[in-house]
Amino acid sequence: MRTGHRWLLVLVCIVVAGCVTVQRRGEQALYEGRYDEAIHLFQATLAEHPDRLDARLGLGIALYKAGALPDAALTLDEVLARAPAEGTALLYRGLIAIQQREDTAAAEHLTRFRDVVRIPRFEGQLERALRILRGSEPLSNDTREFMASSLEESVRSAREVEQARLAAQRAYLSAFPPVRCAPTRRGWVCF
């Protein structure tokens, strides 16, 4: 019986590792701009594990990047139905709404994004975009595409700056190990 359990455990590990590998390959393809491949890989992950929220989010972003806005909107709406405070889904759903001329929905999603994900470097630009969306002037398709890509790039840049700041902080802290002190009969000894 023990041997049977071992084989079952090995089989489960192989299946889970295979899923993670497909998911990671999808993320890598998305990062490298191979959107059709990313879509395929995320769909393969979801075929095996339909409850994986990260795969569904990746699929939504890949569909957005590939220009399949209606499919991307549906996929991201599924993510938001299960995780209403998922910042990345709120951002991309807002970007889709901008390009689909759904200004009220865009403002709603982007406002929720701002409330969930605090990015100080981005808030000023987001506020300007919201003022434009809520204004009375109609926006051209070129302006909408520029606004969406500008917001997306600003969030990406702000996140990269934050990641670099955290990496520098970790490097600084690891260069100077903490001082340890211990009580002795004659007082404290620090080393």
Residue, then its C-alpha position, 0 to 999 in steps of 0.5 A: m500500500r505504501t508503494g501505491h501512495r508513493w506512485l500516486l504522490v509522484l503522479v500528482c507532483i508531475v501533473v502539478a509541475g506540468c501545469v505550473t510549467v505551462q502557466r510559466r511558459g504562458e507568462q514568459a510568452l506574454y512578457e516577450g510579446r508572443y501573445d498568440e502563444a500566450i493565449h494558447l498556453f493560458q487556455a491549456t492551463l485553464a483546460e486542466h485547471p479551470d479555477r486558476l485565477d492567474a491563468r484566467l488573468g493572463l489570458g485576459i491580458a494576452l487577449y487584450k494585447a492581441g487586440a481581441l477586446p471583446d474576448a478580453a473583456l469577458t475574460l477579465d469580467e470573469v476574474l473580477a467576478r471572483a476577485p473584485a479587488e484584483g488590481t491588474a484586472l481592474l486596470y486592463r478592464g478599464l483600458i478595454a472600456i476606454q478603447q470601446r468608448e465605454d467612458t463611464a465603465a472605464a472611469e469606474h474600473l480605473t477609479r476602483f484600480r486607483d483605490v485598490v492599488r496605490i501607486p503615487r507616481f501614477e495617480g496624477q496621470l490617472e486623475r488627468a485621464l479620468r477628467i478627460l473621460r468624464g469631460s464633454e468633448p468626444l475623444s477620437n480613436d487615436t486619442r483613446e488608444f494613446m490614453a490606454s497605452s500611456l496608462e498601461e506604460s505608466v503603471r508598468s514603469a511605476r511597478e518597475v521603479e518600485q521593484a528596483r527600490l525594493a531590490a536595492q533595499r534588500a541589497y543594502l540590508s544584506a550588505f550590513p547584517p544586523v548587530r546582535c547583542a547578548p547580556t553577560r554578567r558584566g553587561w551587554v556584548c554586541f557582535 
